[in-house]
Amino acid sequence: MGRSAESWVLRSDGKVYSNDEEQAKLADVPQEGDVIGISYDHVEMNFYVNGKNQHCPVTRLKGTFFPTFYVDDGAVMDVAFKEFFFPVPPGYDAIMIEQSLL
């Protein structure tokens, strides 16, 4: 992940990669036990560490968006799409599943 122009990844060193190049770096490198939050409004994706905006928005996201979460080296991850640990940013809510009504 993060090796093509259509893939973005936040790595353990706090750097965001796309097209195999560093695109941004979080102000706070996540540590064990931290809570990483992500917001996306169809314009930009923002990262949060323990509820604090990292001010390194990812733009240039186009088309269908498939969020993927993974860990390696025996790490453990808990994922929540509602009942958040920190307050959600203003204007956001729990993830909504889009569906066609036609």
PLY file of the C-alpha trace (Angstrom):
ply
format ascii 1.0
element vertex 102
property float x
property float y
property float z
element edge 101
property int vertex1
property int vertex2
end_header
0.00 0.00 0.00
1.13 3.51 -0.74
3.20 2.33 -3.69
0.87 3.54 -6.46
-0.78 6.89 -7.19
-4.16 5.31 -6.32
-3.04 4.13 -2.87
-2.41 6.14 0.31
-0.99 4.72 3.53
-0.17 6.05 7.00
2.92 4.16 8.14
4.13 3.50 11.67
6.68 6.34 11.42
3.81 8.85 11.04
4.48 9.47 7.34
1.78 9.33 4.68
2.87 7.72 1.40
1.40 7.59 -2.09
3.10 6.61 -5.34
5.94 5.30 -3.11
6.78 8.88 -2.05
6.30 10.67 1.25
3.33 13.04 0.87
2.89 14.26 4.46
4.08 13.66 8.02
1.95 13.70 11.16
2.94 16.21 13.82
2.69 13.44 16.45
4.05 9.99 15.55
1.53 7.43 16.86
2.74 5.27 19.73
1.40 2.05 21.21
-1.99 2.71 22.79
-2.70 5.88 20.80
-6.01 6.34 19.01
-5.77 7.22 15.32
-8.79 8.93 13.79
-9.54 9.61 10.15
-12.06 12.03 8.65
-13.00 12.21 4.97
-15.42 14.67 3.39
-15.05 13.76 -0.31
-12.47 16.56 -0.66
-9.73 15.71 1.82
-8.78 13.05 4.33
-7.43 14.17 7.70
-5.63 12.22 10.41
-6.02 12.66 14.17
-3.89 11.25 16.99
-5.70 11.04 20.33
-8.32 13.48 19.04
-5.78 16.09 17.87
-5.87 17.11 14.18
-2.45 16.48 12.62
-2.94 19.18 9.95
-1.59 17.12 7.06
-4.65 16.68 4.82
-4.55 14.24 1.94
-6.14 15.67 -1.19
-6.21 14.34 -4.76
-8.43 11.41 -3.71
-10.73 10.60 -6.61
-13.22 7.95 -7.53
-14.36 5.13 -5.29
-12.69 5.10 -1.89
-11.86 1.81 -0.12
-10.49 2.34 3.41
-8.26 -0.53 4.50
-6.71 -1.15 7.91
-3.85 -3.52 8.65
-1.10 -4.24 11.15
1.84 -6.60 11.05
4.50 -8.02 13.34
1.88 -9.38 15.75
0.35 -5.97 16.51
-3.27 -5.67 17.64
-5.79 -3.17 16.26
-9.29 -2.25 17.41
-11.49 -0.45 14.86
-14.68 1.49 15.67
-17.03 3.17 13.23
-19.36 4.56 15.91
-19.19 5.22 19.66
-15.86 6.99 19.26
-13.22 7.35 21.98
-12.70 11.07 21.21
-15.31 13.60 20.05
-15.71 13.63 16.27
-14.65 16.80 14.44
-17.40 19.39 13.85
-19.53 18.48 10.83
-18.79 14.73 11.01
-20.68 11.74 12.33
-20.31 7.96 12.36
-19.47 6.38 9.01
-22.48 6.18 6.75
-23.02 3.43 4.21
-24.02 4.93 0.89
-26.59 3.09 -1.14
-28.54 3.68 -4.30
-32.27 4.13 -3.87
-32.98 3.36 -7.53
0 1
1 2
2 3
3 4
4 5
5 6
6 7
7 8
8 9
9 10
10 11
11 12
12 13
13 14
14 15
15 16
16 17
17 18
18 19
19 20
20 21
21 22
22 23
23 24
24 25
25 26
26 27
27 28
28 29
29 30
30 31
31 32
32 33
33 34
34 35
35 36
36 37
37 38
38 39
39 40
40 41
41 42
42 43
43 44
44 45
45 46
46 47
47 48
48 49
49 50
50 51
51 52
52 53
53 54
54 55
55 56
56 57
57 58
58 59
59 60
60 61
61 62
62 63
63 64
64 65
65 66
66 67
67 68
68 69
69 70
70 71
71 72
72 73
73 74
74 75
75 76
76 77
77 78
78 79
79 80
80 81
81 82
82 83
83 84
84 85
85 86
86 87
87 88
88 89
89 90
90 91
91 92
92 93
93 94
94 95
95 96
96 97
97 98
98 99
99 100
100 101
